[in-house]
Amino acid sequence: MRHFIRVHLADETCELANLNYWAYWLGEVGEPQPADTFMVELSPDVWRGTELLRHLTGKLDSTNPYLDVVAHTLWALVMVRPSALDAQSANALKDAATRTLDEATASPQSKREPEAVIHAPRMIHRG
């Protein structure tokens, strides 16, 4: 997974394709998409990110074999869609990220991105 993230999620277009795919898969994109090209063509303004945030926060667990991609996708989501965070979801995300960081089994990548996510709500909701 770390190789996939480093190589295939290496630029903004790939990050957006990943987020659009997840948003579609979780039902945040209301219109059926007839081709995979929506992943790079769809504006992230089409979906809110709240379901995606809730889903990924629930998957942020050190026992999840896909922890690296979950942590990375959460980080990208918070950077692209900070409006998805309200007080309740920010607290849930902070709790999940803190729990993941406290567990010794998380990789360096799976620790770095949750650290950034923990501090994001504070930066986003400043003055």
C-alpha positions in Angstrom: 0.0 0.0 0.0 2.8 2.4 0.8 4.2 1.9 -2.7 0.8 2.5 -4.2 0.3 5.7 -2.3 3.8 7.0 -3.1 3.6 6.1 -6.8 -0.1 6.3 -7.8 -1.4 9.0 -5.5 1.6 11.2 -6.2 -0.2 14.2 -7.7 -3.3 16.3 -7.3 -5.1 14.6 -10.2 -4.6 11.2 -8.7 -5.6 12.4 -5.2 -8.8 13.9 -6.7 -9.5 10.6 -8.6 -9.2 8.7 -5.4 -11.5 11.0 -3.5 -14.1 11.1 -6.3 -14.0 7.3 -6.5 -14.6 7.0 -2.7 -17.3 9.6 -2.8 -19.1 7.8 -5.6 -18.8 4.4 -4.0 -20.2 5.7 -0.8 -23.2 7.4 -2.5 -22.2 11.0 -2.2 -22.3 11.5 -6.0 -26.0 11.5 -6.8 -25.7 10.8 -10.6 -24.7 7.4 -12.0 -21.4 7.7 -13.8 -21.3 5.8 -17.1 -17.5 5.8 -17.4 -14.5 5.7 -15.1 -13.4 9.1 -16.4 -15.6 10.8 -13.8 -12.8 10.1 -11.3 -10.6 12.7 -13.0 -13.3 14.9 -14.5 -15.7 15.4 -11.6 -15.4 18.5 -9.6 -15.1 17.8 -5.8 -17.7 20.5 -5.4 -20.3 17.9 -6.4 -20.1 15.9 -3.2 -20.0 17.1 0.5 -17.5 14.6 2.0 -19.4 14.0 5.2 -20.2 10.3 4.4 -16.7 9.8 3.2 -15.3 11.3 6.3 -17.5 9.2 8.6 -16.7 6.0 6.7 -12.9 6.5 6.6 -12.8 7.7 10.3 -14.5 4.3 11.2 -11.8 2.5 9.2 -8.9 4.4 10.9 -7.7 1.5 13.0 -4.3 0.0 13.3 -5.6 -3.5 12.7 -7.0 -2.5 9.3 -4.7 -3.9 6.6 -5.5 -0.9 4.5 -4.6 1.6 7.2 -2.0 3.4 5.0 -4.5 4.2 2.3 -7.3 5.1 4.7 -5.0 7.5 6.6 -3.8 9.0 3.3 -7.3 9.4 1.9 -8.5 11.0 5.2 -5.6 13.5 5.0 -6.4 14.3 1.4 -10.1 14.7 2.2 -9.5 17.1 5.0 -7.2 19.1 2.7 -9.7 19.2 -0.2 -12.9 19.4 1.8 -12.3 21.0 5.2 -16.0 21.9 5.3 -16.8 18.2 5.9 -15.6 18.7 9.4 -18.0 19.8 12.0 -17.4 19.7 15.7 -18.7 16.1 16.1 -16.9 14.6 13.1 -13.7 16.5 14.1 -13.8 15.0 17.6 -14.4 11.5 16.2 -11.6 11.9 13.7 -9.2 13.2 16.4 -10.1 10.3 18.7 -9.5 7.7 15.9 -6.3 9.3 14.8 -5.0 9.6 18.4 -5.8 5.9 19.0 -4.0 4.9 15.8 -1.0 7.0 16.7 -0.9 5.4 20.2 -0.6 1.9 18.7 2.9 0.9 17.9 1.9 -1.1 14.8 1.2 1.9 12.6 3.8 2.6 9.9 5.6 6.0 9.8 3.3 7.0 6.9 0.2 6.0 8.9 1.4 8.1 11.8 2.4 11.2 9.8 -0.9 11.8 8.1 -3.1 11.3 11.2 -0.9 13.8 13.0 -1.7 16.4 10.4 -5.4 15.5 10.5 -5.5 16.0 14.3 -4.3 19.5 13.9 -6.3 20.4 10.8 -9.6 21.2 12.6 -7.9 23.7 14.8 -6.3 25.4 11.8 -9.5 25.3 9.7 -11.7 26.8 12.4 -9.4 29.6 13.5 -10.8 33.1 13.5 
